[in-house]
Amino acid sequence: MNHYESDLPIQDFITKNLRLLKPQVIESFHLQCFSSSFKPEDIKHWVGTTISRRVRELIINYCDLSWLDKPVVLLDLPNSLYTCTSLVTLKLIGHSIIVDVPRTVSLPCLKTLELDSVAYSNEESLRLLLSYCPVLEDLTIHRDMHDNVKTLVIIVPSLLRLNLPIDGAYSCDGYVIVTPALKYLKVPGLYREDFSYLLTHMPNVEEADLSVEQDVERLFESITSVKRLSLFVLLDIEDESMYHNGIYFNQLEHLNLHIYRDNWSKLLVRLLEDSPKLRVLKIVVDGEPSFDEEFEHVSWIYNDESSVPKCLLDSLEVFEFAGYTRRPEERDFVSFILKHACHLKSSSISRLSCYVLE
């Protein structure tokens, strides 16, 4: 149900037909509106009606564009939403929505939750909401610069997938993420230096998509079980920022490495050495970040075969390098891979770096 233009009769149509629906269970209700003709009280009433019909999927995308001319009237959803026992999927999208969680919360069937650019009534609203979703599996949170949350706390023992974009557009003191069952982690933008974050060990993570500009070690410690890793490196890797010995990626098979900054060869060497089962290596160099001056000419020279990373001798099958500029250190690296990758099935070297890693 989509509506973009000011059209008052559509409100009457929705109100009338929701009452007339014969099914006792509404499988899905999706409302998308960006017009001031949709009043928050009307939307609140419609949501309440769908909840009384045991709705299973509820998607509300609401943004009152009248904020350009006058103060925004926030959409406060009915308390019954937070005790809806039938709800499996809930997606709330838009800066005009406020999540005001009451003291009584119970969402026993909720498996998918997306909160995109919403505001929270107080610091505890999100934490309280998540704590009463015992079977939640898929969580996406896109934050807004005025969402009223300083420290974002995600403690969900059942969670399998987490998508948490982070950027510098809002004020934040830190993040706490405790998700021991997690299998997929996507955290683009984990690079600000003015907040702290706590990630507990995630022993079941199979796939991670991450952007980092600080504290690689703490992040890597949490995801050592990963099988597929996409890493956007936004920091200059120096000795003090390299992760410590003892962190191994014994299950890693597929590595996408997107480089934006200098001295990345050190990180790459460590990842090759610590990933004995790596089968696919894809590298994109964006711009012209340099190799470490002291490291570049010796990184790819090993005294004997036993010191060559195990993944090259035993498992690497696919090698792709995009953003190749023919500098001597790059040629040395490519030659090293092609010489020692005994099981290589395909390779690709390209000067273009403007494609998406898969």
URLIN-V987720 format. One line per field, one symbol per residue. phi: phi as a letter, one per 20 degrees, with the letter a starting at -180 (. if undefined). burial: b if it has 24 or more other C-alpha atoms within 12 Angstrom, else e. Layout:
# URLIN-V987720
phi = ???
burial = ???
This chain:
# URLIN-V987720
phi = .dbddfbggfffffgffffegegfcefbccdcbcdffeegfffgfffgffffelfdcccddcbeffffdbffefedffgfgecefefdcccdcpfeddedeffecacfdfdccccdmeddfafegfgfgffddfdfdccccdedfcemdededcccfefdccdcfcbeeceberccccbfegdccccfnecfedbdbcdffdfdfdbccccccblggfffgecfefdccdceedceedgfdffffoecdfdfdccdcdddcfmfffffgffffecfdfdcccccddncfdfffeefedfdddfbffefggfffdcfdccccdnfdmfgfffffffffffdffdfdbbbccefcecefc
burial = eeeeeeeeeebeebbeebeeeeeeebebbbbbbbbbbbbbebbbbbbbbbbbbbbbbbbbbbbbbeeeeeeeebbbbbebbbbbbbbbbbbbbbbbbbbbbbeebbbbbbbbbbbbbbbbbeebbbbbbbbbbbbbbbbbbbbbebbbbbbbbbbbbbbbbbbbbbbeeeebebbebbbbbbbbbbbbbbbbeeeebbbbbbbbbbbbbbbbbbbbbebbbbbbbbbbbbbbbbbbbbeeebbeeeebbbbbbbbbbbbbbbbbbbbbbbbbbbbbbbbbbbbbbbeebbbbeebbeebbeeeeeeebbbbbbebbbbbbbbbbeeeebbeebbebbbebbbebeeebbeeebeeebe
